[in-house]
Every structure is written in structure tokens, then in C-alpha cells.
Amino acid sequence: MPRCFTVHHARQCRRDSSLFANATGRCISKLSPDSFRKVEMGQIPYPKPFLHQAWVAILMWNPKQANENVVWFLKLPLDEQGFLVQAARDDFLNRLLQNLTNSMGKGPLDQPTDATEYRDALKDNPFSFTPDQEKMAAFHATATLTTRQPASAFYDGAKQYFHGKTDLNQWDSLGYQGIADYVIRHQQGNNENKLAQILPRLPDVPLEASCTFIEHIQPGELLSEAIHQRLENSVTEGKVSANQIGALLRAISQCPEQEEKIAVLTQVLHSPYGKEAEVIAALASRCWASLQYPELLKLFLQTLAENNAGQACFNRVMADLMFIPTLRALTLQQFRSPERSEALSRAIGGMFGDGFL
């Protein structure tokens, strides 16, 4: 296969289409065409690795015929420096080309009969995956907004609910996709301000559902403050589940990196919630950017070393975090610090062996 063939060439095969690439591992965020091309060609590391892989959603959009839109969900392995493994990339493209050739017969690749051939191109491809319900809903909401298509039929019901026009306890009729559409379209109408106003009073289930989608947007000042306050109050009262604290951490992850955010994350780590696996997972996978603050990272590592799930949890979390270049360097500094706790020293030894330090 020619080395110059890339996923972008698949888009060129559909000459009337546009291509949107989104990182989907930690949260859904747009990859610029230039960044995507450089990642694919091995010129830069993948910007948001998760579990040692690049998780990508590729939308090929036909502005003239929405029924011909095609989405590919891909996960490709990364090397120790975060670069795409080129052998895996070539294997993926070889399989893709083979499927396209088989489905299109002897015709040229730029003259498919319909979009089904592109949807079937990933058949039996080990690099494709199906997102979970939450990620699928978030991506669908993002895709329809990006391509200027209407929201789902559940959007109006969600809007009525979050605008306070229905009883807050009558949430069981809300569609999951409707909540996703409402949050992702936070900049439309007065959606974000209404969500900020009602968030302190939301029952557990719609609160947690909303938080899982807030992590895919950039909350404004009012919504950020509402999230901070709800998380702070929940930790102080200590009555909610660890799952709900984890959900609120996912929501706060995209809020601006300000003193208030670092303060509430510090409060979480000092609380009993800080040692729970659900909370640790949310902090590590979603709030990793905040862990670049040395004092917060130090506290996180010390708390992680004493987590309630044991050494296996420590190993899994650290294997993922040390794959992020900036955190790897900062973490190694903390590991070698003479001020590290005895618990952290034991956990490090359990992961790397006593000869590591």
C-alpha cells in the first residue's frame, strides 16, 4: 500500500463530502484537519490518549444528502511516546481498502453506488469499536449540531424540563438523547443559563446524566460556578454516592483552570470520597489537566496510594496517566521526591519493583 494513502484519502473518495474528526477517548473534542493529518502521518503525538490508544470518531458529511453521512469509530494503538503505531495504521488502511474494493467491485473508489459501501467498509475491522450509550448520545448530539441538522425528537422535552416548566421529580420520561442534545446545544437560546440555575436543585438521576454530557462542552462562568458549588456542597455533606461525585468531577473537568476549581478538587481528595475507585477514575481520566498543578498532583498520588481498591487500581491509573507526556515527567518527579509518603513508596514498589527508586 502506498505510504501516502491516509484516512483523508477516504474522504477524497467522496468528493462532495466534508470530514470532521473528533477525539472520543476522554471526552469528545474536535481534532483540526491539520492536527489529524499530522497524527496520522506520525509527525506529532496523539493529543488526548486514553488507555494507550487513540480513540477517534470520523464523520464524513454530505451537506446535500444527510442520509449519506457516514461515521467511523476507530481506536488505534499508540507507542510509548504517544505516536500512532504506523504498522497498525497501515493494517487498518489495508483492511479498509480491501473491503471498499470488494464492495465496489471493479469500479473506481470515487464512484460508489451509495453510502452503505462506506458504512460497511469497517466490517470485521479490529480497529473499529461501538461507543457506549453515553458516548454515542454525545457524539450524535455533537454531529447534528456540527452539520446543522435538527436535534432529536427528545430535545423539546428536555428543554421544557431544564427550563423549569415541568416538575423536577418527573424526570423518568426524559430521553437520554434529549439531555445530550440540550447540553451540547448549550449556546442556543438560554440553555446554559437555565441549566446553571436549575443544577443546584436537580434530582440525582438527571444531575448525573447532565454531568456526563457537560464534560463534552466548555461551560461558561455561571454554569462553572453552579458545578463548583454543587460539588463542594455534596462533598461537605457527605451524603451522596461516590458515583455522583465522579459525575460532578466529569462535569467540572472542562471548567477553566482557576483557583476555585483546584480548591474543590483538593477538597475532594481530602474527603473520604477521594479514596473511592469511581472518584479516582473520574479525576484521572477527566481532570488530568488539573493534575499538572504540582501540589494537586502530589496530593492525588498520595491519596491514590491509599485507595480503597488496592494496588491494582494504583497500577491501572498510573499506567494511563504516565502515557500523557506532561504528566509523565511531573509524576516521575513526585515519585523520586524524598517527601513522598510511605504509602506512595510502597505503591510505587508494587508497580515497578523496589529497585525503581
Buried (B, 14 or more C-beta within 10 A) or exposed (E): EEEEBBBBBBBEBBEEBBBBBBBBBBBBBEBEBEBBBBBBBEEBBBBBBBBBBBBBBBBBBBEEEEEBBBBBBBBBEBBEEBBBBEEBBEBBBEBBBEBBEEBBEEEEBEEBEEBEBBBBBBEEBEBBBEBEEBBBBBBBBBBBBBBEEEBBEBBBBBBBBBBEEBEEEEBEEBBBBBBBBBBBBBEBEEBBBBBBBBBEEBEEEBBBBBBBBBBBBEBBEBBBBBBBBBBBEBBEEEEBBBBBBBBBBBBBBBBEEEEBBBEBBBBBBEBEBBBBBBBBBBBBBBBBBBBBBEEBBBBBBBBBBBBEBEBEBBBBBBEBBBBBEEBBEBBEEBBEBEEBBEBBBBBBBBBEEEEEE
